[in-house]
């Protein structure tokens, strides 16, 4: 069972940690928003290490 609840203060702390580099994020690729379908297919295929960042 997973239980969640909104916690703005904790989210703000996580955002600050990420901004300061204390919470690293592995980025696989930055892709234009128009290529979101191909990024989604790549993730569904598996083997992607990191996150896709969508660029407007």
PDB file of N, CA, C and O in Angstrom, chain B, residues numbered from 101:
ATOM      1  N   UNK B 101       0.836  -1.171   0.000  1.00  0.00           N
ATOM      2  CA  UNK B 101       0.000   0.000   0.000  1.00  0.00           C
ATOM      3  C   UNK B 101       0.883   1.237   0.000  1.00  0.00           C
ATOM      4  O   UNK B 101       1.846   1.320   0.762  1.00  0.00           O
ATOM      5  N   UNK B 102       0.563   2.169  -0.831  1.00  0.00           N
ATOM      6  CA  UNK B 102       1.273   3.439  -0.889  1.00  0.00           C
ATOM      7  C   UNK B 102       0.311   4.531  -0.451  1.00  0.00           C
ATOM      8  O   UNK B 102      -0.820   4.610  -0.929  1.00  0.00           O
ATOM      9  N   UNK B 103       0.773   5.361   0.457  1.00  0.00           N
ATOM     10  CA  UNK B 103      -0.049   6.458   0.951  1.00  0.00           C
ATOM     11  C   UNK B 103       0.694   7.766   0.694  1.00  0.00           C
ATOM     12  O   UNK B 103       1.875   7.890   1.017  1.00  0.00           O
ATOM     13  N   UNK B 104       0.001   8.733   0.116  1.00  0.00           N
ATOM     14  CA  UNK B 104       0.620  10.028  -0.167  1.00  0.00           C
ATOM     15  C   UNK B 104      -0.273  11.154   0.330  1.00  0.00           C
ATOM     16  O   UNK B 104      -1.484  10.997   0.483  1.00  0.00           O
ATOM     17  N   UNK B 105       0.355  12.282   0.575  1.00  0.00           N
ATOM     18  CA  UNK B 105      -0.403  13.476   0.943  1.00  0.00           C
ATOM     19  C   UNK B 105       0.413  14.685   0.521  1.00  0.00           C
ATOM     20  O   UNK B 105       1.641  14.616   0.491  1.00  0.00           O
ATOM     21  N   UNK B 106      -0.242  15.788   0.194  1.00  0.00           N
ATOM     22  CA  UNK B 106       0.482  16.994  -0.208  1.00  0.00           C
ATOM     23  C   UNK B 106       1.354  17.522   0.933  1.00  0.00           C
ATOM     24  O   UNK B 106       0.930  17.529   2.089  1.00  0.00           O
ATOM     25  N   UNK B 107       2.549  17.955   0.613  1.00  0.00           N
ATOM     26  CA  UNK B 107       3.439  18.510   1.619  1.00  0.00           C
ATOM     27  C   UNK B 107       4.302  19.585   0.951  1.00  0.00           C
ATOM     28  O   UNK B 107       5.422  19.320   0.514  1.00  0.00           O
ATOM     29  N   UNK B 108       3.761  20.793   0.883  1.00  0.00           N
ATOM     30  CA  UNK B 108       4.431  21.896   0.210  1.00  0.00           C
ATOM     31  C   UNK B 108       5.791  22.221   0.791  1.00  0.00           C
ATOM     32  O   UNK B 108       6.724  22.529   0.050  1.00  0.00           O
ATOM     33  N   UNK B 109       5.916  22.157   2.108  1.00  0.00           N
ATOM     34  CA  UNK B 109       7.190  22.478   2.749  1.00  0.00           C
ATOM     35  C   UNK B 109       8.272  21.474   2.358  1.00  0.00           C
ATOM     36  O   UNK B 109       9.414  21.852   2.094  1.00  0.00           O
ATOM     37  N   UNK B 110       7.911  20.215   2.322  1.00  0.00           N
ATOM     38  CA  UNK B 110       8.891  19.185   1.941  1.00  0.00           C
ATOM     39  C   UNK B 110       9.262  19.321   0.466  1.00  0.00           C
ATOM     40  O   UNK B 110      10.428  19.173   0.098  1.00  0.00           O
ATOM     41  N   UNK B 111       8.278  19.600  -0.369  1.00  0.00           N
ATOM     42  CA  UNK B 111       8.544  19.795  -1.791  1.00  0.00           C
ATOM     43  C   UNK B 111       9.469  20.991  -2.009  1.00  0.00           C
ATOM     44  O   UNK B 111      10.363  20.936  -2.853  1.00  0.00           O
ATOM     45  N   UNK B 112       9.262  22.061  -1.260  1.00  0.00           N
ATOM     46  CA  UNK B 112      10.131  23.237  -1.360  1.00  0.00           C
ATOM     47  C   UNK B 112      11.562  22.882  -0.967  1.00  0.00           C
ATOM     48  O   UNK B 112      12.515  23.369  -1.576  1.00  0.00           O
ATOM     49  N   UNK B 113      11.711  22.042   0.040  1.00  0.00           N
ATOM     50  CA  UNK B 113      13.046  21.595   0.458  1.00  0.00           C
ATOM     51  C   UNK B 113      13.727  20.772  -0.616  1.00  0.00           C
ATOM     52  O   UNK B 113      14.926  20.921  -0.849  1.00  0.00           O
ATOM     53  N   UNK B 114      12.969  19.900  -1.275  1.00  0.00           N
ATOM     54  CA  UNK B 114      13.527  19.092  -2.360  1.00  0.00           C
ATOM     55  C   UNK B 114      13.928  19.974  -3.541  1.00  0.00           C
ATOM     56  O   UNK B 114      14.972  19.752  -4.155  1.00  0.00           O
ATOM     57  N   UNK B 115      13.114  20.961  -3.857  1.00  0.00           N
ATOM     58  CA  UNK B 115      13.427  21.884  -4.942  1.00  0.00           C
ATOM     59  C   UNK B 115      14.707  22.659  -4.635  1.00  0.00           C
ATOM     60  O   UNK B 115      15.558  22.827  -5.508  1.00  0.00           O
ATOM     61  N   UNK B 116      14.841  23.127  -3.403  1.00  0.00           N
ATOM     62  CA  UNK B 116      16.048  23.856  -3.012  1.00  0.00           C
ATOM     63  C   UNK B 116      17.274  22.957  -3.100  1.00  0.00           C
ATOM     64  O   UNK B 116      18.324  23.389  -3.575  1.00  0.00           O
ATOM     65  N   UNK B 117      17.154  21.716  -2.650  1.00  0.00           N
ATOM     66  CA  UNK B 117      18.274  20.780  -2.709  1.00  0.00           C
ATOM     67  C   UNK B 117      18.690  20.512  -4.152  1.00  0.00           C
ATOM     68  O   UNK B 117      19.881  20.431  -4.449  1.00  0.00           O
ATOM     69  N   UNK B 118      17.722  20.376  -5.042  1.00  0.00           N
ATOM     70  CA  UNK B 118      18.034  20.162  -6.455  1.00  0.00           C
ATOM     71  C   UNK B 118      18.704  21.390  -7.044  1.00  0.00           C
ATOM     72  O   UNK B 118      19.667  21.262  -7.799  1.00  0.00           O
ATOM     73  N   UNK B 119      18.216  22.572  -6.717  1.00  0.00           N
ATOM     74  CA  UNK B 119      18.787  23.817  -7.241  1.00  0.00           C
ATOM     75  C   UNK B 119      20.216  24.025  -6.760  1.00  0.00           C
ATOM     76  O   UNK B 119      21.037  24.600  -7.476  1.00  0.00           O
ATOM     77  N   UNK B 120      20.516  23.559  -5.549  1.00  0.00           N
ATOM     78  CA  UNK B 120      21.859  23.713  -4.978  1.00  0.00           C
ATOM     79  C   UNK B 120      22.799  22.589  -5.396  1.00  0.00           C
ATOM     80  O   UNK B 120      23.978  22.607  -5.045  1.00  0.00           O
ATOM     81  N   UNK B 121      22.286  21.608  -6.146  1.00  0.00           N
ATOM     82  CA  UNK B 121      23.126  20.497  -6.587  1.00  0.00           C
ATOM     83  C   UNK B 121      23.287  19.388  -5.566  1.00  0.00           C
ATOM     84  O   UNK B 121      24.092  18.479  -5.766  1.00  0.00           O
ATOM     85  N   UNK B 122      22.539  19.445  -4.475  1.00  0.00           N
ATOM     86  CA  UNK B 122      22.621  18.399  -3.449  1.00  0.00           C
ATOM     87  C   UNK B 122      21.724  17.214  -3.771  1.00  0.00           C
ATOM     88  O   UNK B 122      21.819  16.168  -3.128  1.00  0.00           O
ATOM     89  N   UNK B 123      20.862  17.370  -4.752  1.00  0.00           N
ATOM     90  CA  UNK B 123      19.947  16.312  -5.166  1.00  0.00           C
ATOM     91  C   UNK B 123      20.095  16.168  -6.684  1.00  0.00           C
ATOM     92  O   UNK B 123      19.313  16.727  -7.453  1.00  0.00           O
ATOM     93  N   UNK B 124      21.098  15.419  -7.089  1.00  0.00           N
ATOM     94  CA  UNK B 124      21.380  15.352  -8.531  1.00  0.00           C
ATOM     95  C   UNK B 124      20.280  14.619  -9.296  1.00  0.00           C
ATOM     96  O   UNK B 124      19.622  13.720  -8.772  1.00  0.00           O
ATOM     97  N   UNK B 125      20.107  15.025 -10.525  1.00  0.00           N
ATOM     98  CA  UNK B 125      19.147  14.369 -11.409  1.00  0.00           C
ATOM     99  C   UNK B 125      19.912  13.897 -12.644  1.00  0.00           C
ATOM    100  O   UNK B 125      20.625  14.677 -13.274  1.00  0.00           O
ATOM    101  N   UNK B 126      19.763  12.644 -12.978  1.00  0.00           N
ATOM    102  CA  UNK B 126      20.430  12.095 -14.160  1.00  0.00           C
ATOM    103  C   UNK B 126      19.556  12.406 -15.368  1.00  0.00           C
ATOM    104  O   UNK B 126      18.410  11.963 -15.443  1.00  0.00           O
ATOM    105  N   UNK B 127      20.093  13.162 -16.303  1.00  0.00           N
ATOM    106  CA  UNK B 127      19.363  13.530 -17.510  1.00  0.00           C
ATOM    107  C   UNK B 127      19.872  12.695 -18.672  1.00  0.00           C
ATOM    108  O   UNK B 127      21.060  12.722 -18.995  1.00  0.00           O
ATOM    109  N   UNK B 128      18.976  11.961 -19.291  1.00  0.00           N
ATOM    110  CA  UNK B 128      19.327  11.147 -20.455  1.00  0.00           C
ATOM    111  C   UNK B 128      19.410  12.014 -21.701  1.00  0.00           C
ATOM    112  O   UNK B 128      20.349  11.891 -22.487  1.00  0.00           O
ATOM    113  N   UNK B 129      18.424  12.894 -21.882  1.00  0.00           N
ATOM    114  CA  UNK B 129      18.400  13.745 -23.066  1.00  0.00           C
ATOM    115  C   UNK B 129      17.448  14.904 -22.864  1.00  0.00           C
ATOM    116  O   UNK B 129      16.489  14.820 -22.096  1.00  0.00           O
ATOM    117  N   UNK B 130      17.733  15.991 -23.571  1.00  0.00           N
ATOM    118  CA  UNK B 130      16.829  17.139 -23.634  1.00  0.00           C
ATOM    119  C   UNK B 130      16.240  17.130 -25.036  1.00  0.00           C
ATOM    120  O   UNK B 130      16.971  17.180 -26.025  1.00  0.00           O
ATOM    121  N   UNK B 131      14.917  17.064 -25.116  1.00  0.00           N
ATOM    122  CA  UNK B 131      14.264  16.970 -26.426  1.00  0.00           C
ATOM    123  C   UNK B 131      13.205  18.061 -26.562  1.00  0.00           C
ATOM    124  O   UNK B 131      12.584  18.460 -25.576  1.00  0.00           O
ATOM    125  N   UNK B 132      13.003  18.540 -27.793  1.00  0.00           N
ATOM    126  CA  UNK B 132      11.936  19.523 -28.013  1.00  0.00           C
ATOM    127  C   UNK B 132      10.571  18.907 -27.711  1.00  0.00           C
ATOM    128  O   UNK B 132      10.377  17.702 -27.872  1.00  0.00           O
ATOM    129  N   UNK B 133       9.651  19.721 -27.282  1.00  0.00           N
ATOM    130  CA  UNK B 133       8.316  19.257 -26.928  1.00  0.00           C
ATOM    131  C   UNK B 133       7.661  18.499 -28.085  1.00  0.00           C
ATOM    132  O   UNK B 133       6.883  17.572 -27.859  1.00  0.00           O
ATOM    133  N   UNK B 134       7.970  18.887 -29.311  1.00  0.00           N
ATOM    134  CA  UNK B 134       7.397  18.218 -30.473  1.00  0.00           C
ATOM    135  C   UNK B 134       7.863  16.781 -30.652  1.00  0.00           C
ATOM    136  O   UNK B 134       7.279  16.039 -31.441  1.00  0.00           O
ATOM    137  N   UNK B 135       8.918  16.369 -29.925  1.00  0.00           N
ATOM    138  CA  UNK B 135       9.433  15.005 -30.031  1.00  0.00           C
ATOM    139  C   UNK B 135       9.078  14.152 -28.814  1.00  0.00           C
ATOM    140  O   UNK B 135       9.704  13.123 -28.562  1.00  0.00           O
ATOM    141  N   UNK B 136       8.074  14.588 -28.069  1.00  0.00           N
ATOM    142  CA  UNK B 136       7.705  13.869 -26.853  1.00  0.00           C
ATOM    143  C   UNK B 136       7.270  12.433 -27.150  1.00  0.00           C
ATOM    144  O   UNK B 136       7.514  11.539 -26.339  1.00  0.00           O
ATOM    145  N   UNK B 137       6.636  12.201 -28.289  1.00  0.00           N
ATOM    146  CA  UNK B 137       6.177  10.842 -28.623  1.00  0.00           C
ATOM    147  C   UNK B 137       7.366   9.894 -28.785  1.00  0.00           C
ATOM    148  O   UNK B 137       7.313   8.756 -28.318  1.00  0.00           O
ATOM    149  N   UNK B 138       8.436  10.347 -29.439  1.00  0.00           N
ATOM    150  CA  UNK B 138       9.598   9.477 -29.615  1.00  0.00           C
ATOM    151  C   UNK B 138      10.297   9.229 -28.283  1.00  0.00           C
ATOM    152  O   UNK B 138      10.802   8.132 -28.047  1.00  0.00           O
ATOM    153  N   UNK B 139      10.334  10.231 -27.412  1.00  0.00           N
ATOM    154  CA  UNK B 139      10.917  10.046 -26.085  1.00  0.00           C
ATOM    155  C   UNK B 139      10.093   9.043 -25.284  1.00  0.00           C
ATOM    156  O   UNK B 139      10.651   8.199 -24.583  1.00  0.00           O
ATOM    157  N   UNK B 140       8.786   9.131 -25.383  1.00  0.00           N
ATOM    158  CA  UNK B 140       7.899   8.202 -24.670  1.00  0.00           C
ATOM    159  C   UNK B 140       8.122   6.773 -25.161  1.00  0.00           C
ATOM    160  O   UNK B 140       8.170   5.838 -24.362  1.00  0.00           O
ATOM    161  N   UNK B 141       8.258   6.609 -26.475  1.00  0.00           N
ATOM    162  CA  UNK B 141       8.510   5.267 -27.019  1.00  0.00           C
ATOM    163  C   UNK B 141       9.844   4.718 -26.523  1.00  0.00           C
ATOM    164  O   UNK B 141       9.942   3.534 -26.203  1.00  0.00           O
ATOM    165  N   UNK B 142      10.857   5.554 -26.455  1.00  0.00           N
ATOM    166  CA  UNK B 142      12.170   5.110 -25.981  1.00  0.00           C
ATOM    167  C   UNK B 142      12.105   4.649 -24.529  1.00  0.00           C
ATOM    168  O   UNK B 142      12.704   3.635 -24.171  1.00  0.00           O
ATOM    169  N   UNK B 143      11.389   5.383 -23.702  1.00  0.00           N
ATOM    170  CA  UNK B 143      11.238   5.006 -22.296  1.00  0.00           C
ATOM    171  C   UNK B 143      10.473   3.687 -22.186  1.00  0.00           C
ATOM    172  O   UNK B 143      10.833   2.822 -21.387  1.00  0.00           O
ATOM    173  N   UNK B 144       9.422   3.535 -22.983  1.00  0.00           N
ATOM    174  CA  UNK B 144       8.610   2.308 -22.949  1.00  0.00           C
ATOM    175  C   UNK B 144       9.421   1.094 -23.377  1.00  0.00           C
ATOM    176  O   UNK B 144       9.194  -0.008 -22.878  1.00  0.00           O
ATOM    177  N   UNK B 145      10.377   1.284 -24.307  1.00  0.00           N
ATOM    178  CA  UNK B 145      11.237   0.188 -24.748  1.00  0.00           C
ATOM    179  C   UNK B 145      12.151  -0.309 -23.644  1.00  0.00           C
ATOM    180  O   UNK B 145      12.506  -1.487 -23.604  1.00  0.00           O
ATOM    181  N   UNK B 146      12.528   0.587 -22.751  1.00  0.00           N
ATOM    182  CA  UNK B 146      13.402   0.215 -21.650  1.00  0.00           C
ATOM    183  C   UNK B 146      14.853   0.535 -21.951  1.00  0.00           C
ATOM    184  O   UNK B 146      15.209   0.872 -23.081  1.00  0.00           O
ATOM    185  N   UNK B 147      15.686   0.426 -20.928  1.00  0.00           N
ATOM    186  CA  UNK B 147      17.096   0.646 -21.074  1.00  0.00           C
ATOM    187  C   UNK B 147      17.537   2.095 -20.983  1.00  0.00           C
ATOM    188  O   UNK B 147      18.725   2.383 -21.123  1.00  0.00           O
ATOM    189  N   UNK B 148      16.616   3.005 -20.752  1.00  0.00           N
ATOM    190  CA  UNK B 148      16.958   4.421 -20.634  1.00  0.00           C
ATOM    191  C   UNK B 148      17.400   4.690 -19.215  1.00  0.00           C
ATOM    192  O   UNK B 148      16.679   4.404 -18.260  1.00  0.00           O
ATOM    193  N   UNK B 149      18.598   5.247 -19.086  1.00  0.00           N
ATOM    194  CA  UNK B 149      19.103   5.595 -17.756  1.00  0.00           C
ATOM    195  C   UNK B 149      19.068   7.108 -17.617  1.00  0.00           C
ATOM    196  O   UNK B 149      19.859   7.814 -18.243  1.00  0.00           O
ATOM    197  N   UNK B 150      18.174   7.592 -16.815  1.00  0.00           N
ATOM    198  CA  UNK B 150      18.020   9.023 -16.645  1.00  0.00           C
ATOM    199  C   UNK B 150      16.666   9.485 -17.140  1.00  0.00           C
ATOM    200  O   UNK B 150      15.837   8.689 -17.582  1.00  0.00           O
ATOM    201  N   UNK B 151      16.466  10.749 -17.060  1.00  0.00           N
ATOM    202  CA  UNK B 151      15.175  11.350 -17.405  1.00  0.00           C
ATOM    203  C   UNK B 151      15.271  12.115 -18.710  1.00  0.00           C
ATOM    204  O   UNK B 151      16.342  12.584 -19.094  1.00  0.00           O
ATOM    205  N   UNK B 152      14.156  12.231 -19.376  1.00  0.00           N
ATOM    206  CA  UNK B 152      14.047  13.099 -20.533  1.00  0.00           C
ATOM    207  C   UNK B 152      13.557  14.454 -20.037  1.00  0.00           C
ATOM    208  O   UNK B 152      12.612  14.532 -19.251  1.00  0.00           O
ATOM    209  N   UNK B 153      14.196  15.504 -20.494  1.00  0.00           N
ATOM    210  CA  UNK B 153      13.772  16.862 -20.168  1.00  0.00           C
ATOM    211  C   UNK B 153      13.132  17.409 -21.432  1.00  0.00           C
ATOM    212  O   UNK B 153      13.752  17.418 -22.495  1.00  0.00           O
ATOM    213  N   UNK B 154      11.888  17.866 -21.316  1.00  0.00           N
ATOM    214  CA  UNK B 154      11.179  18.411 -22.468  1.00  0.00           C
ATOM    215  C   UNK B 154      11.410  19.902 -22.542  1.00  0.00           C
ATOM    216  O   UNK B 154      11.213  20.623 -21.564  1.00  0.00           O
ATOM    217  N   UNK B 155      11.829  20.360 -23.704  1.00  0.00           N
ATOM    218  CA  UNK B 155      12.118  21.779 -23.908  1.00  0.00           C
ATOM    219  C   UNK B 155      11.002  22.398 -24.737  1.00  0.00           C
ATOM    220  O   UNK B 155      10.753  21.967 -25.862  1.00  0.00           O
ATOM    221  N   UNK B 156      10.318  23.423 -24.182  1.00  0.00           N
ATOM    222  CA  UNK B 156       9.235  24.050 -24.929  1.00  0.00           C
ATOM    223  C   UNK B 156       9.725  24.757 -26.181  1.00  0.00           C
ATOM    224  O   UNK B 156       8.925  25.335 -26.917  1.00  0.00           O
TER     225      UNK B 156
END
